[in-house]
């Protein structure tokens, strides 16, 4: 069986948050394979922990991917600050065609466009993907899962960080389907009476107070903050209020654009002009601006650059949603080049954490062998880009850990879902499967 088929059978998806089914990338042809270990979300340390503990598996995943796509060059990109991870990866790369590329501690160094340019000097076309410049990029945990898939092991566990307002920040490996409430218990419990979860991080993550959300294949970590924290208050502000504030207060200072990492790479992304569009829309009317089309939603403009505390990232989100609704597809200029001040405008993580007001929560959160044995797991049928799985089990069925329980519809993009624990199926709906632990 070829690697792509093994990876498809194992249900491997992008473990850095994107969730793109990995077997599709393995069917391409490329010159360079990059393992993305940049991990630039403040307070999260999942990728560093994976590289410290599974460096050989990561490098093995790179080499397998190189062979599958006929690449001559393999690179593991990670930050110099993660010294233990750097040492482990350098040791694993010895006498292999894989090299280490050291990155500075900036945000968002892990953005694919930024990473590909930093490692190869190649600029991905507007709205394009890395393969268009001969590059395949996968998260380091994804590549460890590729190596496991080659040995017949499906994806049934997830490594992620629990950080912020918890008593013991930690990185753990747990079965998919456990709840964030159970994870926080593994971190010693909450250190705030009114917790809000930033799933996936402070900058690009989803904000929720639902503690019973399940961990999925794309999870990278959770940052817990008090509801009264300024970042939470901004994220929970209704979209209509965000637009109203921007319409009345934006003075077109351009800081949002001048710090935008995509603009600094030369792409046609100008958040200040998207904010300008707010002033021309009728009250409550949908609007769009093509200068939002290639925004990567990193959040720097909203949470760092804007001196007035406005919401340019959210304005870009709204404009992109309206363009999708109208099926508008701006092409962007054919010729572009990085801004001469790009290096000087990079945002250090420490500076970003100061701005966010989370320095008090800055802890290593090293990996620990914490056992989380849930009585029940909740498994959404959609855990990747593309179509949701279709259940191939029914209530009352007995299942064993690693058994396929959800298959991708014929001809659709998606990823197989496996039982993370041995037990009995207690519920099957259109969107999830629940399994109770075997007694």
TAKALIN-V294548 format. One record per run of one state. SS is the DSSP state (~ for helix, > for strand, _ for the rest). FROM is the first residue (numbers start at 1). TO is the last residue. If there is no record, write none. Layout:
# TAKALIN-V294548
ss/from/to
SS/FROM/TO
SS/FROM/TO
This chain:
# TAKALIN-V294548
ss/from/to
_/1/2
~/3/10
_/11/12
>/13/13
_/14/20
>/21/21
~/22/26
_/27/31
>/32/37
_/38/45
~/46/69
_/70/72
>/73/79
_/80/82
~/83/93
_/94/97
>/98/103
_/104/105
>/106/107
_/108/111
~/112/120
_/121/129
~/130/133
_/134/134
>/135/139
~/140/150
_/151/156
>/157/164
_/165/165
>/166/166
_/167/169
>/170/175
_/176/178
>/179/179
~/180/186
_/187/189
>/190/190
_/191/194
>/195/199
_/200/205
>/206/208
_/209/213
>/214/214
_/215/220
>/221/226
_/227/229
~/230/235
_/236/238
~/239/249
_/250/254
~/255/258
_/259/260
~/261/264
_/265/270
~/271/278
_/279/289
~/290/292
_/293/299
~/300/305
_/306/311
~/312/325
_/326/342
~/343/345
_/346/346
>/347/348
~/349/356
_/357/358
~/359/361
_/362/366
>/367/367
_/368/375
>/376/380
_/381/388
>/389/391
_/392/397
>/398/399
_/400/403
>/404/408
_/409/416
>/417/418
_/419/422
>/423/428
_/429/431
>/432/437
_/438/439
